[in-house]
Amino acid sequence: MTAAVVAATHPRADVVGVDAMPEHIAHAREFCTRAAIRNVTLHQADFGSPDLVALPRFEYIVAHGVYTWVSAAARADVRAFIDRHLKPGGLVYVSYNAMPGWAADLPLQRVLLELAAAGRGDSNARFAAAAEAVERMTDAGALALVASPLARSGLAERRKRIAGAYFPHEFLPAAWQPLYVTDVRNDFAQIGLEPIASATIRDNFDTYTLKARWRDALATVEEPNLRELLRDFFRSTPFRRDVFGRDVRVLEDAERRARIFALSFQLARPRDQVEYCMPTVAGEVGFDTAAAQHIVASLAGGPRRLEDIGDARFPPADLLANAVALCAADDVRPVASQAVPVENLNRTLAADAAAFPYRVSPHGTAIRIAAAPAGASEAEAHASSEGWARFFDVHGMGVPASGHAADGRSRA
């Protein structure tokens, strides 16, 4: 689905998707046919397959939810694929389960794997039975599970809000193994890749993610990989989204600022739902400033470049800092400046909104259709729904009247 949406919103790009599961490839091909997406090629193959050798070199390679769910041999195949197919100056995104954030939950995954292996039925049925057994063990006071945040409440909460097919993929691979950030960085250093940043914007800023005493404790650690490992110990990071690069030019501060001011930005939610704060492991970070409010108000009518919403009241550095904070909170997204047609794509998504509750912007970002807050009254839920409907219409993300719009809006 990601490859399909990226292709649809970047029609001049050539997008390639690789997946080992034939069901995934079949579903994506059928979706692309219905949505008339023609610039994506899909391959049902392992990363080490000789069928992939003839693929071209790419500016971007994305491996989401792969690296710590497969064997060491398969991880080597992933790296070999990247080494062979990444262009100089190209970027790689890799997400993975990380240590030490998973440390307390390792026993939970192992018991789920063992219980499911002894069960009957398909993987969904075996996982469901294993999860129910784990809940009974936790309620009975099994010490290793009582010490697991996921066993105590997180797993049950996830099962209420996430489709059941997710869980066998997440918890039941035999090679499942969270890795430390230094393990992954050492792996990619073998093929000449350097760590660039986290794709989770807030994680790049110590002031957003580390308490003051944590920052003090790290002040004397200069080696970058060791420092990043120690940051993960303070934050107990369970999942990382890392960006690596090969021969990537480092921008000077002035050029970096100029590029950010030339970017277009778009709201990621209705204006009245922006809260000007974000929770982090270091505590709540607030940025309810006049500059942040000005940015949000300026974007309420659609995407604009940061340099076009400048105001004499706010120095450029103030606008830049507040724009970064809004992006870190996922209230605002950087987007493409040129719009592309997405009506057919959104109509196709709306036909299966229960499985894929997203709308796609003409400027190339996908926004999840938000549910009304828990405990909201009927009037509040209706107002939230109407607010999202207006937001989608203003931003060119509405579904043309065809019977699908009401489905999407009712879930807003």
C-alpha positions in Angstrom: 0.0 0.0 0.0 2.8 2.4 0.8 4.5 1.8 -2.6 1.1 2.3 -4.3 0.4 5.6 -2.5 3.9 6.9 -3.1 3.7 6.1 -6.8 0.2 7.8 -7.1 1.4 11.0 -5.4 4.7 11.1 -7.3 3.7 10.3 -10.9 7.1 11.2 -12.3 8.8 8.6 -10.1 9.4 4.9 -10.9 8.4 3.0 -7.7 9.3 -0.7 -7.1 7.8 -2.8 -4.3 9.2 -6.1 -3.1 7.5 -8.5 -0.8 7.9 -12.2 -0.1 4.2 -12.9 0.5 2.2 -13.5 -2.7 -1.0 -12.3 -0.9 0.5 -8.9 -0.3 1.6 -8.6 -3.9 -1.7 -9.7 -5.3 -3.6 -7.3 -3.1 -1.3 -4.4 -4.1 -1.6 -5.2 -7.8 -5.4 -5.3 -7.6 -5.5 -2.0 -5.7 -3.2 -0.4 -8.3 -5.5 -1.6 -11.0 -8.6 -0.1 -9.3 -6.8 3.2 -8.6 -5.2 3.4 -12.1 -1.7 3.6 -10.7 0.7 2.7 -13.5 4.2 3.8 -12.3 4.7 1.0 -9.7 6.2 -2.4 -10.4 5.7 -5.1 -7.8 7.9 -8.2 -7.3 7.0 -11.3 -5.2 10.5 -12.3 -4.1 13.0 -12.6 -1.3 15.6 -9.9 -1.1 18.3 -12.4 -2.2 16.4 -13.5 -5.3 18.3 -13.4 -8.5 15.2 -11.9 -10.1 15.9 -8.6 -8.4 19.5 -8.3 -9.6 18.4 -6.5 -12.8 16.6 -3.8 -11.0 18.0 -0.3 -11.5 19.7 1.9 -8.8 17.5 4.0 -6.6 17.5 7.4 -4.9 15.5 6.0 -2.0 15.2 2.6 -0.5 12.7 1.9 2.2 12.7 -1.2 4.5 9.8 -0.8 6.9 9.0 -3.6 9.4 11.6 -6.0 7.9 15.0 -5.9 9.4 14.4 -7.3 12.9 11.8 -9.8 11.9 14.0 -11.9 9.5 17.0 -14.1 9.9 20.6 -12.9 9.9 21.0 -14.4 6.4 17.9 -12.4 5.2 19.3 -9.2 6.8 22.5 -9.8 4.9 20.4 -10.1 1.7 18.8 -6.8 2.5 22.2 -5.1 2.9 23.4 -6.7 -0.3 20.4 -5.4 -2.2 21.0 -1.9 -0.8 24.7 -2.0 -1.6 23.9 -3.1 -5.2 21.0 -0.7 -5.9 21.5 2.5 -4.0 22.8 5.5 -6.0 25.6 7.7 -4.7 23.9 10.4 -2.6 20.9 8.1 -2.0 19.1 7.6 1.2 17.9 4.4 3.0 15.1 4.3 5.6 15.1 1.3 7.9 12.8 0.7 10.8 13.4 -1.9 13.4 12.5 -3.1 16.9 15.2 -1.7 19.2 16.9 -2.6 22.4 16.8 -1.8 25.3 13.2 -0.7 24.8 12.1 -4.3 24.2 14.0 -5.7 27.1 11.1 -6.0 29.5 8.9 -7.5 26.8 11.3 -10.2 25.5 9.7 -12.9 27.6 6.3 -12.0 26.3 7.3 -12.5 22.7 9.0 -15.8 23.5 5.9 -17.3 25.3 3.6 -16.1 22.5 5.8 -17.8 19.9 6.0 -21.1 21.9 2.2 -21.1 22.7 1.3 -20.3 19.1 3.7 -23.1 17.8 1.8 -25.6 19.9 -1.6 -24.3 18.8 -4.0 -25.2 16.0 -5.4 -23.4 13.1 -3.9 -20.6 11.0 -1.5 -18.0 12.4 -4.3 -15.6 13.3 -6.1 -18.3 15.3 -2.9 -19.5 17.0 -1.9 -16.1 18.0 -5.3 -15.2 19.4 -5.3 -18.4 21.5 -1.7 -17.6 22.7 -2.6 -14.0 23.6 -5.6 -15.2 25.7 -3.4 -17.7 27.5 -0.9 -15.0 28.2 -3.6 -12.8 29.6 -4.7 -15.6 32.0 -1.0 -16.1 33.1 -0.6 -12.4 33.7 -3.8 -12.2 35.7 -2.5 -15.2 37.7 0.6 -13.3 38.6 3.3 -14.8 36.4 6.3 -12.7 37.4 8.0 -12.5 34.0 4.7 -11.3 32.4 3.8 -8.9 35.3 7.1 -7.2 34.6 6.2 -6.8 30.9 4.4 -3.5 30.1 2.9 -5.1 26.9 1.6 -8.1 28.9 0.1 -6.0 31.6 -2.0 -3.8 29.3 -0.4 -2.9 26.1 -1.1 -6.1 24.1 -4.8 -6.1 25.1 -5.2 -2.5 24.1 -3.5 -3.1 20.8 -5.8 -6.0 20.0 -8.8 -3.8 20.5 -7.7 -1.2 17.9 -5.5 -3.1 15.4 -6.6 -5.7 12.8 -5.8 -9.2 14.0 -3.6 -10.1 11.0 -1.0 -7.6 12.3 0.0 -9.7 15.3 1.4 -12.8 13.7 3.6 -10.6 11.5 4.8 -8.7 14.6 5.3 -11.4 17.2 5.5 -14.8 15.5 8.5 -14.8 13.1 11.0 -17.4 14.3 13.9 -15.0 13.7 12.3 -12.1 15.6 15.1 -10.2 17.3 15.3 -6.6 18.5 18.7 -5.0 17.9 20.7 -2.2 19.5 21.3 0.9 17.4 25.0 0.2 17.3 24.3 -3.3 15.8 22.4 -1.8 13.0 24.9 1.0 12.4 27.7 -1.5 12.3 25.8 -3.6 9.8 25.2 -0.7 7.4 28.8 0.6 7.8 29.9 -2.6 6.2 28.3 -1.4 2.9 29.5 2.2 3.2 26.4 3.8 4.7 26.5 6.5 7.4 23.7 7.3 9.8 22.0 10.6 8.8 19.0 11.2 11.2 15.9 9.7 12.6 12.8 9.8 10.3 10.9 10.6 13.5 11.6 14.3 13.6 11.3 14.8 17.3 13.9 12.1 18.0 16.6 14.3 16.4 16.4 16.9 19.2 17.8 16.2 22.7 15.6 19.0 24.1 12.5 17.2 22.9 13.4 13.7 24.0 15.9 14.0 26.9 15.4 15.4 30.4 18.0 18.0 31.5 19.7 15.6 33.9 19.9 13.0 31.0 21.5 15.6 28.8 24.0 16.4 31.5 24.9 12.7 31.9 25.7 12.5 28.1 27.6 15.8 27.9 31.0 14.2 27.9 30.2 11.4 25.4 31.5 12.5 22.0 31.6 9.3 19.9 28.4 9.5 17.9 27.4 5.8 17.8 28.1 5.3 21.5 26.2 8.5 22.4 23.1 7.3 20.3 23.2 4.0 22.1 23.2 5.7 25.5 20.4 8.0 24.4 18.3 4.8 23.8 19.1 3.6 27.3 17.7 6.9 28.8 14.7 6.8 26.5 14.2 3.1 26.5 13.4 3.3 22.8 11.5 0.2 21.5 11.3 1.1 17.8 13.6 3.2 15.6 13.1 4.7 12.2 16.6 5.5 10.9 17.8 7.2 7.8 21.2 6.2 6.3 23.0 7.7 3.3 25.9 7.0 1.0 28.1 9.9 -0.1 25.5 12.4 1.1 26.6 16.0 1.0 26.2 17.8 4.4 24.5 21.1 4.1 25.8 24.3 5.8 23.4 25.9 8.2 22.6 28.8 5.8 21.7 26.4 3.0 19.7 24.2 5.3 17.6 27.1 6.5 17.1 28.4 3.0 15.8 25.0 1.9 13.4 24.7 4.8 12.0 28.1 4.1 11.5 27.1 0.5 9.5 24.0 1.5 5.7 23.9 1.3 3.9 22.8 4.5 0.4 21.5 5.1 -1.7 21.0 8.3 -2.0 17.3 9.3 -5.3 18.0 11.2 -8.0 20.6 11.4 -6.8 23.9 12.8 -9.0 23.7 15.9 -7.4 20.3 16.8 -3.9 21.6 17.0 -2.9 21.6 20.7 0.5 23.2 20.5 2.1 20.6 22.6 3.5 17.1 22.3 4.1 14.3 24.8 7.6 12.9 24.9 9.5 10.5 27.2 11.1 13.6 28.7 7.7 15.1 29.5 5.3 17.3 27.6 6.8 19.9 25.3 4.7 23.0 24.8 5.0 25.6 22.0 1.8 27.7 22.2 3.5 30.8 20.8 2.3 33.6 18.6 4.6 32.4 15.8 3.2 28.8 15.9 -0.3 30.1 15.9 0.5 32.3 12.9 1.9 29.3 11.0 -1.2 27.2 11.7 -3.6 30.0 10.8 -1.6 30.7 7.5 -1.9 27.0 6.5 -5.6 26.6 7.3 -6.5 27.3 3.7 -4.0 24.9 2.2 -0.3 24.3 1.7 2.1 27.3 1.6 5.8 27.8 1.6 7.3 28.9 4.9 8.9 31.9 3.3 5.5 33.1 2.0 4.0 33.1 5.4 6.7 35.2 7.0 5.7 38.2 9.1 7.6 41.2 10.3 6.5 40.3 13.9 8.5 37.1 13.8 12.3 36.8 13.1 13.1 34.0 10.7 14.8 32.0 13.4 11.5 32.1 15.4 9.4 30.9 12.5 11.9 28.1 11.7 11.9 26.9 15.3 8.2 26.9 15.6 7.7 25.2 12.2 10.1 22.4 13.3 8.2 22.0 16.6 4.9 21.7 14.7 6.4 19.1 12.4 7.8 17.2 15.4 4.3 17.1 16.9 2.9 15.9 13.6 0.6 18.9 13.4 2.2 20.1 10.2 3.9 18.2 7.4 6.4 19.2 4.7 4.8 18.4 1.4 5.5 18.7 -2.4 4.8 22.2 -3.9 3.0 20.8 -6.9 -0.4 19.2 -6.6 -1.3 16.0 -8.4 -4.7 14.4 -9.0 -5.7 12.1 -6.1 -9.5 11.8 -6.5 -9.4 8.3 -7.9 -6.9 7.2 -5.3 -9.0 8.6 -2.4 -12.2 7.0 -3.8 -10.4 3.6 -4.0 -9.1 4.0 -0.4 -12.6 5.1 0.8 -14.1 1.8 -0.6 -12.0 0.0 2.0 -11.8 2.6 4.7 -12.1 0.1 7.6 -8.8 -1.5 6.6 -7.1 1.7 5.3 -8.5 4.7 7.1 -6.4 7.3 5.2 -6.9 10.2 2.8 -4.1 11.3 0.5 -3.3 14.9 -0.1 -2.7 16.2 -3.7 0.7 17.4 -2.3 1.8 13.9 -1.3 1.1 13.1 2.3 -1.3 10.5 3.7 -3.4 11.5 6.7 -5.1 9.0 9.0 -8.9 9.7 9.5 -9.0 10.4 13.2 -11.7 8.9 15.5 -13.6 11.1 17.9 -11.9 11.3 21.3 -12.9 8.6 23.7 -15.8 9.6 25.8 -16.9 12.3 23.4 -20.6 13.1 23.3 -22.7 12.6 20.2 -22.6 16.3 19.5 -18.8 16.4 19.9 -18.3 13.4 17.7 -20.5 15.0 15.0 -18.5 18.3 15.3 -15.3 16.3 15.0 -16.6 14.5 11.9 -17.7 17.7 10.3 -14.4 19.4 11.1 -12.5 16.6 9.3 -14.9 16.7 6.4 -14.3 20.4 5.9 -10.5 19.9 6.3 -10.4 17.2 3.6 -12.5 19.4 1.2 -10.4 22.5 1.7 -7.2 20.5 1.2 -8.4 18.7 -1.9 -8.7 15.3 -0.1 -12.5 14.9 -0.2 -14.1 12.0 -2.0 -16.4 13.0 -4.9 -20.0 12.1 -4.3 -20.3 8.4 -5.1 -21.5 6.8 -1.9 -18.0 6.6 -0.4 -17.6 10.0 1.1 -20.1 9.4 3.8 -18.3 6.2 4.8 -15.0 8.1 5.1 -16.6 11.0 7.0 -18.5 8.8 9.4 -15.1 7.4 10.5 -13.6 10.9 10.9 
